[in-house]
């Protein structure tokens, strides 16, 4: 006994190809945008790490000033900041002094996305 099915519905081959072409165009536009977003995220993360390094300099300056009663030198801030860098598994911190300025250098621990540098000056 044969049963005839009526109103069989589905997609034609042309409709499926049209959908695949549209998805291909969307992917071609989205992939470069996604790569740009990851690069921007890495840059912003480094800038956040730099802010943590600069804050460490401020905290160590305040700690040394409170314990000694006088404003510490930039070299003393570098020594204290190097001994107590921000806790991070993602970034490596470097502190160096030149006169009254402390230069903070932050780089990725796996050296994948570059380095950023900023200067801290005592208040």
N, C-alpha and C positions, 0 to 999 in steps of 0.2 A: 504494500500500500504506500503510495506516494502522497506526501503532504506538501502542498504548494504554500510557500511563504509569501505573503503579500506585504507590501510596504517595507521592503528591506531598505534600510537606510545605512549610509556610511559615507566615507570621504572618497572622492575620486582621486586618481593619481595626480591630476593637475592641481587640485587643492592641496594635497600633501606637499608637492614640489613648491608651491607658492609659499606655504608656511615655512618650509626649510630655507628658502631664499631669504625671507624676512628675518628669520632667526640668525642666519649667517651675517646679514647686514648689521643687526643689533650687536652681535658678538664682535664684529670688526670695529664698531664704534666704542663698545664698552671696555674692551681689553686695554687699549692705551690709556683710557681714563683711570682704570683700576691701577695700572702701573704708576701713574702720576700720583694717585692718592697714597700709595705705599711709600713713595719717595718723600712726599710732603709729611707723612706721619713720622718717618725716620728723622727728618729735619726738626720737626717740632719736639720729638722726644729728646734729641740732643740739646735743644734750647732749654727744655725742662731740666735736664741734667746740669746745664750751665747755671741755671737759677739756683739749684741745690748747692752747687759749689760756691757760688757767691754768698749764699745765705750762711754757709759754713764759715766763711771768712768773717762775716758780721758776728756770728755767734762766738767764734773764738776771740775776736777783738773784745767783745763785751765781757767774756769770761776772764780774759787776761787783765782787762782794765779794772774789773771788780776785785780780783785777787791781789793785784799789785798796787792799786790806788793811782796809777798813772796810765796815760795812753801808751799802749805797746807799739813797737815798731812794726813795719811791714814784714820784716824778717821773722819776728816773733810770731806773727799771725800765720806766716807760711809754715813755720815749724809746727805750730799747734794744729793747723788745718791738715797738714800732711799726716800727722799722727792720728787724727780723727776725721777721715774723709766721710762724705755721705755714704750711708750703707746702700750699695747697689751692686747687683750681680751683672748688670747690663753695661755699666760705664766704668772707665778708668779715669781717675782725676789726677791732675798735675797742678801744683801750686809753685809759683816762682815770684820773687820780689825784685823790683827794679826801683830803687829810691823809695818813695812812699806808696807805690802802686803794687798791688798783687795781681799777677796774671794767672787766671784759672783756665786750664785746658781740659776739655772733656772729649773723650773718644769712646767708641763702642768697644767693649771688651773683646769681641771677635773681629774688630777692625773692619766691619762690613759696610758701614755707612758714613765714614768720614769723622772729622774732628771739628769742634767749635771752640773758640777762645773768647774770653771776656776779661775785663779789668775791674778790679775792686779797689776803691780808694777809701781810706779811713775817714770817718765823718769829722 
